[in-house]
Amino acid sequence: MSTGKPRIGFIGLGEMGGPMARNLLLAGYPLIALDLDAERLAAVASAGAVASRI
């Protein structure tokens, strides 16, 4: 399912990265997210991001 928007990879979902990632999701961008903290990663994944791990 294509949104016509570029897919974005986001590394780091901390104090700044988490809100930035959520704003990108709200704007309709497909997002692949990476963070070492499983709770932060799960929170963004539940908002629609694809969770990635190293």
C-alpha positions in Angstrom: 0.0 0.0 0.0 1.7 3.1 -1.2 1.1 6.6 0.3 3.1 8.4 -2.4 5.4 9.7 0.3 9.0 8.5 0.7 9.6 5.8 3.3 11.7 7.1 6.2 14.1 5.3 8.5 14.4 6.8 12.0 17.1 5.9 14.5 16.6 6.9 18.1 13.3 7.4 19.8 14.3 9.3 22.9 13.3 12.8 24.1 13.5 14.4 20.7 13.3 11.4 18.3 10.1 9.9 19.7 7.9 13.0 19.1 9.6 13.6 15.7 8.8 10.0 14.7 5.1 10.3 15.8 4.7 13.6 13.9 6.0 11.9 10.8 3.5 9.1 11.2 0.7 11.6 11.8 1.7 13.3 8.5 1.3 10.0 6.7 4.9 9.0 6.1 5.7 5.3 6.2 8.3 4.9 9.0 10.8 2.2 9.9 12.0 2.9 13.5 15.0 1.7 15.5 15.8 2.1 19.1 17.6 0.0 21.7 14.9 0.6 24.2 12.1 -2.0 23.6 9.4 0.1 25.2 10.1 3.2 23.1 10.2 1.0 20.0 6.9 -0.6 20.9 5.2 2.7 21.5 6.1 4.0 18.0 5.2 0.7 16.5 1.8 0.8 18.0 1.3 4.2 16.3 2.0 2.6 12.9 5.8 2.4 12.5 7.6 -0.8 11.4 9.9 -1.8 14.3 13.4 -2.7 13.3 16.2 -4.3 15.4 19.9 -4.5 14.9 
